[in-house]
């Protein structure tokens, strides 16, 4: 099976030999250093990371075309030659899968260099997909997950998922999220979206084919190189024949810049008194039913909202990648879910669940996972309007503030999200003692700036006026 792999970026396998009762593979000698060795010196530049990732994607694409999954893709299994060429090594864990049915790993027992307990699933924990960790059937989606881990690590020199022990690492793979803020600020949004699509927990929501990632990365690399090309004007500066002519040219440019400055200054003051055009709403959703309570992610690329679905039978929380894809369903409960609030670190979404006269406060990972109940409030005899906008996070994402009106006064409940224990505090002290909580409650009752819900229930984006200074 492995001998069928013949590709410039895959180390060729020449023979399978038996040496003193142990089977060994005779492989092509690939000179250079492993990606793991390169990353010990720190993160790679963006352009080099893209070049290496494109070649890895080509190697995986060739294997997937022959229905072969690598299953142990990691930096130690990637060689980079001095000329920058990539060789993917160690298809020793590779195995064929049968189309849509996938590869069944539930009964497999094997030792690996990184996980040396007998009776566990093959692979290296930090790069194993959630379905590999659970021992479920896998297909090429497992390699796409590992590819996302490698690209993230090249850009940050940090593992996307890690823990102090093997068990901790497996738990991070199943429930955790990469440290997205660790990505360099210069990382293009298109690269961030590819990483996010490769590292989705559910295989059915993941990038469908590694070839799609390769094409997008090639286009990003082309655009990146275009921005680095020097302009013709700069190149021609040194072609002027004499110093005298060069001095005249510089004086002329200076005069033009002065004129442009004064023109711009005059136009600025002319526009200052002109009435500002009314903002134009930009619809983000247009689905059947009602989409309510929008909440932007901290990076502004996603929006969470409540939607009663195409059948208009029950409200659940949905998340939409702005301008990229249809929304995906985050919750699915017979009770009504609403009022999502994104944590400042982007990892969790808090929301309210109303069942009969009981209101539950719940948080859930932003890409789905186990829900965590923070508390319950009895709403018997109260109107929904008495509870305002419900939820506000503290800036450190460790506390959740719940606001409501009780007996004609504003009260607050403070929930500790960072630990399992919970503490409630009511604002029955003097205004000075609970000043910061008052500010949080006021913030929670304000509409999210720049976004609102316009009945019959569609989410719209409203550009902020330029004079607001935000």
N, C-alpha and C positions, 0 to 999 in steps of 0.2 A: 504493500500500500504506500509506504513512505518513499520507495524508490520512484514512484510515479510523479513525485514533486520535482519538477525541473524548471527552476526560475532563477534569474540573476541575483535575487535578494534572499534566496533560501539556500543554506549550506547543503550541498549535494551529499546524498548517502550512497556509498559505493558497495557496501557489503555488510552482511550480518554474520559474525564469526562466533565460534564457541571457544573460549579460552579458560581452560581448567574448570570446566563445568559452569562457567558464567558467560552469558551471551553479551557480546559487545557490538556496537555499530562502528563501521569504518566510514568516517565523514571527510568532507573537504576541509582542508586547512585554511582557516580564515584569519589573516593577519590583521592586527589592530588591537583596540581596547574595547572592553564591553561598555555598554551604556551605563551600567552601574558604576564603573570606575570613573567615567567622565563626570557623573553627577556628584561624586564625592568632592569635587572641586567647586560645586555650586551649580545654580541653574544655568541652562543654556540660553544663548540669545534667541530671540523669537524666530529669526530667519533660519538658523541652524535647527531649531526644534521642528519647524515645519518641514524642512528638507528630510530629516530623519523620519518623521511621522509619515510622510507621503510614501517613502520607500517601504516602511513596515506595512502600511496599508496595501501596497502592491503585492507584497509577499503573502499576506493573509488572504487577499482576494484570489490569488492563484490557488491556494490550498482549499478555500471554500468552494471554488468551481469544481474541484474534484471530491467534494463532500467530505473534506478532512478538517477537523477542528484541532488547533494546537493544544489548548487547555492549560498551558503553563507559560503564557507569554509574560515576560518580566524583563527588567533592565539587564540582568545577568545573562539572558538568552539572546541578546542583541549585540552583535559586533559592528563597530564602526571603523572602517579602514582609514589609513592616513589620507586617502583621497576623498573621504566623506561618503564612501559607499557602504551600504548596510547589508548585513547578512543575518538572517533570523536563524538561530540554532535550536538544537534540542527539541526535535519533534518526538522525543521518546515517550511523551504522554499523549501524543496525537492519536486520534481515533476517528474512524469514519462514522458519520451519522446518516440516517436514512430519511432524508427529506424533512417533511414537516413533523414526523414523529419524534425527532430528536434522538439524543444518545442517553441511555438509561445508566446512571451512575449509582443508583440506590444500593446495589449489592457489591460494589467494587471495593476492594481492600488493597492498599498499596502504601509503601513507605516512600517519602520524599525527603529531599535534603532540608526543606524548610519546615516540615511538619512530620516529626519522627515518631509519632505514636501509632501503634498498629491498629488497623481497623477504621481508618478515616478516609475521607474522600481525597482523591489525588489533586495536586495543584499547590500553589503557594498562597497562603491565606490572604495576604494584602492585595492580591490581584485576582482573586476568585470572585466570580459573579455571585449574587445572592442565590441563584438556583443551584450553583455548584456547592455552596456552603450547606444548603438544605438537602443535598444529595438527590436532587430532582434531575429530570431529563434535561440535557443541554444541547445546544446547537451552536451555530456561528455567533449567536448573540453573546455567548460567554467570551469569545475572543474580542468582540466589539467593546465589551465592558473593560477587559484588560487593556485594550488599545487606549481607551479614555484615561485609565489610570496612568499609563506610560506618558501620554501627552501632558497630563497635569503635572507629573513629577519632573518632566524635562523643563517646564516653565517655572517651577517653584523649588525644585530640589527637595521636595517633601512628598511623602507617600500620601495618596488621596485618602487611604483608610489605614489606620494603624492603632495599636494598643500595646499595653505593657505585656500582655500575654496573648497566646493564640486565641483563647476564648474571647478576650476583649476585642481583638482584631476582627473575629468573625461577627461579633455583635455590632461593630461599627459598619461592617459591610451590609448587614441586614437592616440596620435602623439609622445609622449616622449619615452625615453629609460631608463632603470635602470642605476644607476651609477656603471657600471661594474668595474672600478678601485677600488671601495670600497670593493670588495671581497678580503679576505685574500690572501696574496701571495702564501700561501701553498695550496690553493684550486686546486685540480687536474684538468687538462684540460677536462677530461671526465665529471666532475661535471659541469664545465662551459658550455660544449656543451649541456648537458641536460637542464640547465636553459635557454639557448638561444632557444632551440627547444620548450620548454614549453611556452615561452613568445613571440612567433611570433604573429604579429598583425592579419594576415590572418589565420582563423581557419583551412583552407585547407592545410596550410603549417606547422601547429603545430604538435607536437607529436600525433600520432594517438591513442595510447592506454596507459593508466596509468600503465598497467602491464609491458610495455617495460621499463618505467622509473624504476620500482621496481627491475627488473632483473639487469639492468645496475648498479644501486646503490648498490645492494647486492654484485656484483662482485668487485666494487670499495672498499667496506668495507672489503671484504676478503683480497684484496691486501694490504690495509692499515694496517690491523692487522698482516700480514706476515712481513711487514717491521719493526714492533715493537718487534718481537721475538728476544731475546738475542741469540747470536751465541754460539755454543757448546764450541768454544775455550775459550771464556770468562768464561763460567760456570766451565770449568775444571781447571782454574787457581788455585782456592782454594783447589783442591783435591790433590795437590802435598804433599807428606808425611812430608818433612822436610824443614827447612829454607835453609839449605845448598844446597839441590838439587834445590830449587827454585832460589837461587842466581846463580848457574851454568846455569840454563835454561835461566835466564835473560841475562847473559853474552853471551851465544850462540846466542840468538835473536839479541842482539846488534851488534855482529860481522856480522851476515847475513845482517842486515840493512845497515851497512857500506859498505859491498861488493856491495850490490844492488845499493847504492847511486853512487859509483864510476862507476859501469857499465852503469847506466843511464846517468851519466855525459859524459862518453866517447861516447855512442851512440848518444847523442844529438849533440855533435860536429861533429861526423861522418855524420849525416844526414843534418847538416847545409849547407855543401858544395854540397850535392847531388841535382841534378835537380828535381824540383817539378813536380809531375805528372799533366798532363793537366786535367782541370776540366771536369766532365762529365755532360752534360745537362740532366735534369730530366723533361720530359714533364708533364705539369699540365693540358693541354687540348688537345684534338684530335678530335674536332668536324668538321663537314663539313663547308666549307667556311673559313673565316679569323677571327682570334681572335687577336686583337691589343690593344696597349696602356695599359699593365697591371699595376696595382697599389696595393701593399700589404696593408692590414689593419695594424694598429699600433702593434697589438699583433702577427702578422705574421700567423694567422690561416685562413685568407680569402684573396682572391684576386679579385679585380674588373677589368673588361676589356670590350672592345667593341667587339661585334660579329654581323655579318650580318645574322645570323640565318641559319637554315637548308636549307631554300629556297634561301639564298643569295640575298635577295631583299632589306634589309634595316638594317642599323647598329643601335643597341641599347646597353645599358649598362647592363651587367650581373655581378652577384657576385657568387663566388664559395667558399664553405667551403672545404679547402684543405684536401683531403683524406677521406671525409665523405659522400658527396652527389653530385648529379648533380647540375649545376648552376641554380639559379633562376633569372628571368627577372626583372630588376629594373625599366626600362623605356620602353615605348611602344608608340612611336610617329612616324608619317610619315616622319619627318625630320631625318637627320642622326645625331646620338649621338656618341661622342668619347672623348678621353683624360680624363678618370676619374682620380680624385685625392682625396685620402682619407684624411679627417681631422685628425690631430694628436690626438684628443680626441676620435676618432673612431665613432663619432655620425653621421657624414654627409659625403656625397660623392659629390664633385663638378665635373661638366663635361661641355663640349661644345656641342651645338646643331647647326648644319649648315643647313640653309634653303635658297636656291638660293644664294644670295650674302650677307646674313645676318647671323652673328654668335652670338648666345645667350650664356651667361654664367649663369649656373643654379646650385643650390644645392638641394639635396634631402636626407631625412633620410636614413641611410645605410640599413635599412630593408624595405624601401618603405614608401610612404606617399605623401603628397602634395609637389609639386615642388615649388621652390622659384626662381624667375628671378632676377638676380643681375644687368644685363646690356646687351646691344647689341652693336656689332661692325660691321661696314660696311666693307665687304671684296671685294668690287667691284674693279676689276683690280689687285687683289693681288693673289699670289700663296699661297697654304696651307703651303708650307715650310717656308714662311716668318714669321710664327707665332710660330716656335719652338715647345716646349713641352707644351705651353700654361699656365698651372696653377701651382701655388705653394702656400701652406698655411703657415702662420706665426705659430710659435710654440704654441701660446696660442689659436689657432683655431678661432680667432676673425676677422682675415683679410685674404683676398684672393688676391694674386698678379697675374696679367695677363701680359704676356710678348709678345711683337711683334716688328717687324722691320718696321719702317715708315720713308720714305725719306732717307734711308741709315743709320739711327741711331736707337739705341735700346731705346724703350720707355716702360713705365710701367703704368698699371692702378691698383689702390689700392681700393679694395671693402671692406666695413665694413659689415661683416657677422653677428656680434654680435647684431646689431640693425637694425631697418627697414630703417633708412636713409642710403644713399650711397654717397661716395666721390671719385672722380677720381683725380689722381695726375700723371703728366707726368714727367719723369726724364730729364727735360731740364735745370737742375741746374748743378753746378759743380760736378765732380765725388765725392768729399769729402762729399758734402751735401746729396747725395743720395747713400752713400756707402752701407747701409744695404739693400736697394732695389736692388742694383746691385748684391749683393751676392745672394739674393733670385732668381733673374732672372737666374744667372749662375747655381744655383742649379736646377732650373726648366728645363734647357736645357740638364742637364746630365742624362744619362740613370739610371733608378732605380737600385742601386747596387744589384747584385745577381739575377736579373731577366731581361729577354728581350723577344722580339718577333722575332721568326725565320720564315721567309717566307717558304712555302705558307701561313703562318698566324696561327701558333699555339704558345701558351704561354709555355715557358720553364723556369725551375729554374736552375740557375748556381751557384754551391757552390763557395763562395769567397775563394781565396787562403789563406792558413794559415799564410803566411808571411805578409798579409795586415794589421794585427793588429786590424781588425774590427770584 
